[in-house]
Each structure stands twice: as C-alpha cells, then as structure tokens.
C-alpha cells in the first residue's frame, strides 16, 4: 500500500470512528425528555434555518420517519460543524414537525 492510499484509509477510518463515537455519545440524550440537555424544537427551528439552509433546499420533516432523522442529523453534525446542543435541537424540531 503506498503512502497516498494509506493516508486515505487512515483518514476514512478516523472519520468513521468520530461519527460513531459522536452518535453513541448523544444517542440517549437526543430522545430524553427528562434531560436538561434534551432538544428544544423552537431553538431547533432557528438552528435549522441558520445552518441547514445554507447548503440544502428546504427538506420537509415528513420526508423521513423520526427514526431515520436521527442518523441523518448526527451525520450532518460532523459535516456542518454543529454543536451537540444544536444537533439535539434540530433533531427535536424535525421530529416534532413530522
């Protein structure tokens, strides 16, 4: 394996690990209504408009089921540079709108 291929493999593996750890670390908090860090749909609406609309056309909340929105939003957390709270808020907004 040459150096270029090794770099690509290492970078891809590192990104997959980061996404996996991020999704695992927030998975219980995202759905918890009792947790003080649970998502707020009203903040999520603003965060969605401020962040997601920069790159995407408006996606209807009904485009995906609630259980599908979770991996979509957590994937975009990494891609869009969102904070954990923004991610939980956007997820709460998309699920409440569905």
Residue pairs with C-beta under 8 A, 6 or more apart in sequence:
1 9
15 78
18 78
19 74
19 75
19 78
22 74
22 77
22 78
23 71
23 74
26 74
26 84
26 87
26 88
27 70
29 35
29 37
29 38
29 84
29 88
30 38
30 39
30 70
30 74
30 87
30 88
30 91
30 92
31 38
32 38
37 84
37 85
37 88
38 88
38 92
39 85
39 88
39 89
39 90
39 91
39 92
39 93
40 89
40 92
41 89
41 92
41 93
41 96
41 97
42 93
43 85
43 89
43 93
44 86
44 88
44 89
44 90
44 91
44 92
44 93
44 94
44 96
45 93
47 82
47 86
47 89
47 90
47 93
48 90
48 93
48 94
51 80
51 82
51 86
51 90
52 59
52 76
52 80
52 90
55 80
61 69
61 93
61 94
61 95
61 96
61 97
61 98
62 97
62 98
64 72
64 94
64 98
65 98
66 95
66 98
69 91
69 94
69 95
69 98
70 91
73 87
73 90
73 91
73 94
74 87
74 91
76 82
77 84
77 86
77 87
82 90
